[in-house]
Amino acid sequence: MPDARNGAWRTEMQMQSDVKLGARSTGPADSLRRRLVGAAGLVASGLGWAGPGPSGDPIRFGQSVALTGPLSELGQALHAGAKVGAGVVNAHGGVHGRPLELVTQDDGYDATRAVANARRMLGDEGCLGLFGCMGTPMIEAMLPMLRGSDVPCFAPLTGAVSTRPRDLRNVLPIRASYPEEVERLVQHLATLGLQRIGLVTQENAFGNEVAQAAEAAASQHKLGLIGRTTVRSDASNAAEAAKQLADAAPEAVLVGLAGKPTIGFIKAFRMIRRGTPLYALSVMGSAATLTALGDDAAGIAVAQVVPLPTSALVRVSREFMQAWAAANTPLSPSHIALEGYINVQVLAEVLRRCSTPFTRAGFLQAAWGLRSFDVGGFSLGFDAPGRGASRFVDLTLIARDGRFIH
């Protein structure tokens, strides 16, 4: 396995559910691991970096993420974007001459596995903290072990307010919250004069959070939510949920789903009411989901918490696409992948501001000192526990060819 000191971010996806620790796996997650590890080594040469790589001991963070399971396309995109971003950081000398290293373990979008992964990784005294852990149920389950500690939980992939306690300074979200996304979508619906709004959410903590935010935003803008239905994470009741909501004849539908449930619901709903506008949160829009939806994706409006990855007008997007191409990453570029890339740039900046030797307390102090930071046109800053460092929410539309457009 390539070493982080040579420009790659060494990753270990330990698939405890499939194989013994350290054993070779021939499953899809292991195949992705091998391709990403090889791809990351190309970043330095692809970006024209000819200087020596970092040579010190690695700065290690742990990540529990869904590389398999119903939301694996989100987890794989997030991880791939972070890996490409770290390849760029390490290709340019790392941080204080030390490479970033991510130890990634698959949790299959299961909270119990996620907590076990986090405990295992944090049991390594060389692990500075958690980075890029994914999912509302997973982060909620981790909060008890984070409370009363100085373990950083940096850039978790969830916008749920429940994962952002105002009394925990060691939970450091970057992305805008789900209520901020929902508010932007409902505000847009209000400007269009639509009144009868349907709501479909995931049957878990994420879905409950979206539902509460939708009810609050609809009340504020004097819109009527005419019905709410839920879809299980395995999408087993997607067709039933689609029929239930279609029977209510909404003028538009807010979609608070991610991964497999998104695909099952939208395909079933489109068969019944193809002309009804659909409005979705950012976690809906992975490249794999759009591919699976095919023509059914066209016309869906999607809130985004990072800029358009393919935009030539935003510097961080241009840099991301250049690094993505140089790494020959096996996945398609996406907003989620760009989010992973941006989050690593912010992580590296916090580390640059840390005094050495690195400590968890020192990392938290440096993070809260990052009041204003620009990542290639994407502005953010940590100002208070319980709030994301970014307030950015954009609206995009899925074109007939599957591209996101404004």
C-alpha positions, 0 to 999 in steps of 0.5 A: 500500500502506498505510503502517505509520505510519498503523496498518497493519503494511506487508507485502510478500509477494514471490512469487519462485516465481510472479512477478518481484520487485515484479511484481503477482500474481493468485495466492491469496497475493497476494489474501490480502496485499491483503485483510490490508493493507486489514483491518489499517487498520481495527484502529485505528478498530475498537478506538476509538483516536483518537490519532495513529499512530506517526510515526518510522522503522519498526522492521523484522523479516523473516518467511519463512513458508509462504503457499502450499504444503502447510502454507499454512493454518498460515502464513496463520493465523500471519501474519494473527494477527501482522498483527492484533496489530501493527495494535493495537500501531501503533494505540496509538502503536507502540513509542517512537513508531515503527511495527512493520513486517513484511516477509514472504516466502513460502517454500512450506514449502521450506527452501532458499527460506526460507534465501534469504528470510532472507538477502535480508531480513537484507541490508537493514541496516534489518532488526533480525531475524527474526520468526515464521519457520515450520517445523522444516526451515526453522529448522534450515536457518537455524541455520548462518547464525544461529550466531556472529551477533547476529541475533535469530530471535524466536518461530519457529513450531516446537516442535522441540528441534533448532531450539533449540540451548542455545548460541544466545542469539539463537534465542528461541522462545516456544511450548512444545516438541513433547516438552512437547506429546507428554508432555501427550498421553501422560500423558493416555492413561496416565490412561485406561489405554490401552496399545496406542498407534499413531503417525503422523508427518510424513516430515521433521525435525518428524516425527522429533522427534515420534517421538523424544518419543513414544517417550521419553514412552511409555517413561516412562509404560509405554505400548506404541507398537505401530507407527509410520508416516509421511506425506509432506508432499504427503500422497501416501501418506496412504491407504497409511499409514492402512491400515498403522496401522489394521491394527495395531489400536491403542487410540488414535493419536498424530498428529504431522502438520500441514496437508495430510498431516493431512487425507489421513491422518485421512480415510483412517483414519476410513474404516477405524477410525472409533471409534479415538481420535486425539490430535494436536499443536497444529500440526494444528488450523488452521481450514482443516484443520478445515473440510477434515476436516468431520465427520471432525474431531469427537472429536479431542483436540488439544494447544494451546500458547495459550489457547482463542481464543474463551474469555471467561475469558482476557483476551488471547483477548477482546482478540484476538477484538475486534481480529480482528473490528475488522480484518475479517480474511478468515480464521477465528480459530484457535489459530495466529492467536492465537499470532501475535497473542501473539508480536507483543505479546511482541515489542513488549514486548521493544522497549519495554525496549530502549534506543535507538537499536535494535541487535540486541545491545540487543534480545537483552539486553532479551529475556533480561531479560524473565524474567516477563511476562503477556500478558492471562493468558498468562504467559511468560519467557525463562530459558535458551537452548534453552527456550521462554518458555512452558510452557503446554500445554492439551488441547482436544477438537474438537466436532461443529460444529468448535469447540474445547472443553474 
